[in-house]
Each structure stands twice: as structure tokens, then as C-alpha cells.
């Protein structure tokens, strides 16, 4: 931050402003009008603005923003000066002032003006008329202004109470009218190769990233008709060259005002076509932002690529006679933490620097024993991306990794550069990337003609590699750190999701959904029931739902992978081979080469080819091992010509261990639940008997997940001579322990009642049986009675209520009254003196028996209680027994929002009366 007047500046306007002063300081060393009377008074033809957080990486991001903006406007001649000035001014804002920085770029017919503002909350307002010096170059606050004075045509500082803005203006050099960029005349044999017709695909993308226009050339290049892709996101088709979870993606690129670069488009045949793209952000007739994308094949990039500003001669010297670095374009663009962008820009500029047909860059693994392909341009496909080759020994070794090497003709030394096998490249020069003596990567360029490169080109490329090696290694380490953090976050989230369910089918679905599309394009899960069973295909998922059935059909027709318990991923080539054979047979039949009718197979060609493309890449199998047993296999696959990165496979291996344990826990839980439910169902009474002249309805709800029987129970059974026994009881507690006493009580009641004992005698003997259980005994409330239908249409009941909620009798006139008196519960005292009471149900009367789970239903401090149950029952006059039980249950469920915490049983008996003829 500087205060006071700028040296060489003119005094500010002394007129009062009516508040805090708003001052502008403009150098007058240039023969130009003040900016207010020149640039801002002329027509502003474009503007771009961005804000950057007060963190160190914002400086690099601001440089990229200004560079991309000016290149998009066609101002390549002043990009470097603008980037240097912006970098220094943004550094002052985010590092020294510690605030966010606002960058504004203004374009006019006379040049460009860039403003950098900070939000420094406190500053000394410069004194009017008080001279000050800029200070020496070592001062933190003065270097940016010194650079402005040295490089800008005009510059100045503006102060407001909340902002300080430093602006500079750069004027375009004189050039012929209409000239945007020009290159030298080249011999015909040096011109880029193109097909018979150069096709330029025009694709328009709306603000949401969806395709709104698709030209005829786009149909020819990628195989999709317009109606098939319109409305779909471009991200569904784009194969963006970067590691998932890091760097900039195509979504971000579509938001920039202008962008140029390489990526891939997945065609209708499933193959990725490398393209060079030029994106321009525009507004449509409705004012909505959209992006126009021009796409050509990558080897035809010269049609679209904006030429970089290069030295005017090949001497390697600047106009002032000083040596110029021919690879200086690598420095500072793109941002150092954007590894994929840095690598892609590196190979593109390496190719352009040596006028090559292709370029590639490999990075060394952590142990430096292998090299991994991370970026390429000009090669036929991206099939080698993330592929690995050994550095030192073995077949297919990368023989020139540690030293610069020039190969005049690869046909004479086949396999010297495995990446270029089968690509048509003849001559190649490769150089190592080294940091502190360690091999960190390899950079190479290649040409289709032999003998193109000499030691001089190798030295130029090595010099460029030395300049970029440290930035690449720094960005690589940053990517590894982000990947590790992302992996940890992914595994934590996966563990939480897998631990949140004990359902086997849901666990299988979660396993697949967590891997697709994060780790793989498609996934299949095999399960093994026991050691003697074969693997069973349990779940298949693909990022494109339309391909799931095809993959499932393919996998079901081939033998599953062997359940090998060895940890780690192993390659499984069978699906890809079988899919390609099926696609070939379908294509041959469609051509009539096998004599089969074409029409019968034509409809299946598309799905077959699509399936072959979907599974045509690398397929790996990871064992699912839990408790020292292989319980299944997780199969991950990529589409045609794609491979897995080692980091992804390691992450998938960690996920498979967690998924295996979750799947085995779900299996054990399912088995336990099945056994528990089977035992509990054995405690339920068989179907209720039909009783002439009496309607009976029972509703039972056991509390707890997976329980069908708890501590509450009911029964209705014939005794003899037209008499029926009925019971409803409640054992202390819930779940299987209470269900054990339930079984004892229900079976003892049936046995004792059929011996001809009276109700009190039955309950007294049951009380003794419960006490005989000792410490395992639980007290029991029980309502037991005997029912005898009468000839006059009524029913006689003899009832004993041992500590249970009293039964309620509903008369036809709507009155409700208890039908018994309370007596001691069972399982507490040895000597019980119980008695039975006789109740007569007249035609139309209802007897309602419930357990305490009904009357003790709670919502906060409120409880349904006996009075609440009575109120509900009074509204049931004239209803059948089933309707009465249903209304009572609905009232209980609606009384509280939470799930019931106690078992509930409802037994309703109604005497309808005699039918009249």
C-alpha cells in the first residue's frame, strides 16, 4: 500500500466532494488524454470481472483469468505484460493487504484497461499536494506501481473509503486492419495434415450445460443425430483429461468467457475422438448466457488454435539483443496446482515448439519403477491414458527414460517407446524430467516422418523439461495430497452408508452406486452363499441405465471369475473378449456374410455394439473377503480403450474390504432375523375358529424391528360341547425372552382348559408353572374366559381378569362399561384365590379386550388411558367386530407420531343376533 502522490503525477482536483475524498492519481508521462476522457469515454466492447479469495493460490488463478480473457479477445500481443502486472497487483491485495481482490478487464477499440481493487479496511488517505516518493524496489508496497510505470501506457490509483484500485492501460501495437494473428509462410510438407474435408462441429450449450444445437458436422464426427443429444449435458459425452476430484473440469471451462484446449468426445460407437475445442461465452437473443463450442479433430487443431506469440526470428534473441527462453510460455500458465491442465498445456506447447505431430508426457510412480501416461496430444486415441510401463527391465520397457534420446526411425527399434506402438509415428525425441536428481517423468515429441529430430532439438526439449519439472512435481504432490484427502473422505462416507443398513439387497445397491461412476464406468457384484456354491451375479450397474440389461445378459452367459481370496485387483479379460466376438458376429450377420436373414438381427446390432463398447476397456475383479471367507467379488469395468489408475484400484480395494464386512453383517442379520421370525411364528395360534353366532376379530402388532411375536399374545380355541376358550395376555417385557413365556402360557391354557378345569383353576395352575421357571420367570397379566353361544342369539361368557386391563362392553345404546373386576396378576404370588364372573352379551353387544400397549400409548405427557379408549369405543355402535378393531387401532396409531414402543393386541367379539327370514 502506498500513500501520497505518485512521482510524475498531477495534483488531484481540489474541489470539495462533500464527504470522504475520492481521489484519482494518473501519471502524465505519456502523450495521451486522461483515462476518463479516453478509454472510458470510448465504446466498451467487452468486459470481464472476477473476485479472488485472500489465499496464495488466488494469484495464479488471477493470472490464468487475465490470460484467458485477453487471449479470447485476440490480444495475444499484450498478454504477457498484462499477466505480470496483474500478478504483482493481486499479490499486493491478497498477500499484503490480506483482502479479496477484484479484477476487472475492459476492452475498447483502443486497447485494454485492467483494474485491481482490494478491500483494505483502514488506510491513510493521501494528502493533497504532499509529494511522496515511490520508495526503493525492495519495499512491499511499491514494486507493483514501479512495474506499472515501466510497462503500462497509462496507469493510476483510485481511493474510496472501502477500496483502493490500481489500474493500468495497455494499447495494442499497430498492425494491419483486420489482422488478428499471423504466422510465417511454410513449405507445403510442413503444413498440418487434414482429411479430404475438414469438419468443424458447432455445438451450443445453455447455462445449465445442456446441448441446445448440434451441427451436421457434429453428427458426422461423433455419430449422434441432433435429436439424440439435444437436451443432454455435454459432460455425458466429453472425456475430460483430468483426474476426478481435482483440477478444472469442463463445467468450469464452459463458464469462462473464452477457452481453448484439447479433450475427447465419446462417439456413438463408444470410442473417444480427441478434439481441439474453442469455447466462446455469449448471450442469446433472450439475454441468457450460453457457450458456443467449435470442435475439430485434434490433428486438425491448426484450424482453430490461436497462435502463440513467438520470437520474430529463430535466433533465440529478443529485439534488445538479450537471450530469450523459447519455452517461457510454460511458466505461470496454467495455475501450478492444476496438474492436468499443466500437463496438457505442456505437451501441446512441446509439440508446437518442435513442429511435431504428437507429444506425450509420463509421470513416474512413487517407487520410480514405472512411468504412467498422464497427457498426450496428436495420438490416435486416449487408450494409453494412465497406462504404465516399466522403467528399467522387462518386456516393453521404456529404454530411454533416464537420459535424453533421439530415435530416427522407430521401425528399426520396435518397442523403444511403447506408447507409440501402432500409432504411425516414426521419429521421436524423449527427455527426462528430473527434480534433485530423481526421475519424476518423461516428455517426448514424435513425428510421422523419420529423421525429423537431432541432438539440437533434444537439447531444446531438455531445456524446456528442466524449466517445467519442478512445477510439475509440485503440482503432482499437491494432487496426491488432494487424492489422499478425497480418498479418506470417500471411505468415511462409504463406511457410514454401509453401516447404516443391514438389508442385503440395499447393501449390494450401495456397493455398486458408490463405485459408479466415481471409480468405474460399470460394476457387477457376485455373491457366494457358501463354500460349495458357485458365484451368483447379484447386481449390475452402469452409469448409462440403458446399458445395464445388455451387460447383465452378457455376464450371465459367461462363467463368473474364480473366487480367489488373494487381496488386490486382478484383470479379467473375458467380458471384453466375449462382447467383441458377439458384436463381430452381429455385424457379419447384418452384412449377410453367414447366410442369415438381415432383418432378424438388425434390431440387435445396436445394443450388441453398445455393450461391447461399454465393457471393452479394462475389467478388474476384487475379492470380497469377510471373516477369512470369500463371500463374493466386486467387478469394475471401463469402456473401450480405458484403463484404471493405480490410485483408483487401491481405493477400490479399501472399499471392497469395508463392503465385504457390511455384506457379511447383512447376511448374518438376515439369517438371525429369519430364525427369530420362524421361532416367533410358531408361537402364534393357528387360524381362528369359526363360531356360529359370534363375530371375532384380532389385530396384533409386535414392537421391535423384525419381531412378529413379542410379550403380548392372544388365543381362541374350541374346548368342548360348543364352548370356546379365549385369552389375551401380556408378559413383562418384549422380544424373544418375553415370547418364550408367551409360548408357555398359550400352550398351558389350551391343555388345562381342555381337561375340563374351570377358569380360576386353569389360571392357578398356570401361575404355578410360571413360578417353577425360577429366575427366568416373568409376571403375566391375563384375561381368560369361556364363550358359549346361546340359542336366543346371545352369548354367555365366564371371565377371569388377572391383573389385565378390564374388558369393555359396548351396548347397542352406545354405553360402555367394564365387563369384569380386577384380580391379582400371575407369576408373583404362590397362593392365588381367583374367581370367575359371568357376562351375557345381548345381540348387537361388543366385548373389547386389549393389552396395555393400547391404553398406555403416549404422546409427550399425554396418555390414551382407559378413558380415551372408552371414548373411541362409544363411536363404534353398529359396527362389525372387524370394523371396531380397525377403528381402535387407527385411533391408537394417530394418537402419537412415534412408532409404538410396546406390543399391542386387540380382541373384539360381537354378537350379531339371529337372522330373520
Buried (B, 14 or more C-beta within 10 A) or exposed (E): BBBBBBEEBEEBEEEEEEEEBBBBBBBEEEEBEBBEEBBEEEEEEBEBEBEBEBEEBBBBBBBBBBBBBBBBBBBBBBBBBBBBBBBBBBBBBBBBBEBBBBBBBBBBEBBBBBBBBBBBEEBEEBEEEEEEEBBEEEEEBBBBBBBBBEBBBBBBBBBEEEBBBBBBBBBBEEEEEEEEEEEEEEEEEEEBEBEEEEBBBBBBBBBEBBBBBBBEBBBEBBBBEEEEBBEBBBBEBBBBBBBBBBBBBBEEBBBBBBBBBBBBBBBBEBBBBBBBBBBBBEEEEEEEBBBBBBBBBBBBBBBBBBEBBBBEEEEEEEEEEEEBBBBEBBEBBBBBBBBBBBBBBBBBBBBBBBEBBBBBBBBBEEEBEBBBBBBBBBBBBBBBBBBBBBBEEEEEBBBBBBEBBBBBEBEEEEBBBBBBEEBEBBBBBBBBBBBEEEBBBBBBBBBBEBEBBEEEBBEBBBEBBBBBBBBBBBBBEBBBEBBEEBBEEBBEEBBEBBEEBBEBEBBBBBBBBBBBBBBBBBBBBBBBEEEEEEBEBBBBBBBBEEBBEBBBBBBEEBEBBEBEEEEEBEEBEBBBEBBBEBBEBBBEBBEEEEEEEEEEBEEBBEBBBBBBBBBBBBBBBBBBBBEEBBBBBBBBBBBBBBBBBBBBBBBBBBBBBBBBBBBBBBBEBBEEBEEBBEBBEEBBBEEBEEBEBBBBBBBBBBBBEBBBBBBBBBBBBBBEEEBBBBBBBBBBBBBBBBBBBBBBBBEBBBEBBBEEBBBBBBBBBBBBBBBEEEEEBBBBBBBBBBBBBEEEBBBBBBBBBBBBBBBBBBBEEEEBEBBBEEBBBBBBEEEBEBEBBEBEBBBBBBBBBBBBBBBBBBEEEEBBBBEBBBEBBEEBBEBBBBBBBBBBBEBBBEBBEEEBEBBBBBBBBBBBBEEEE
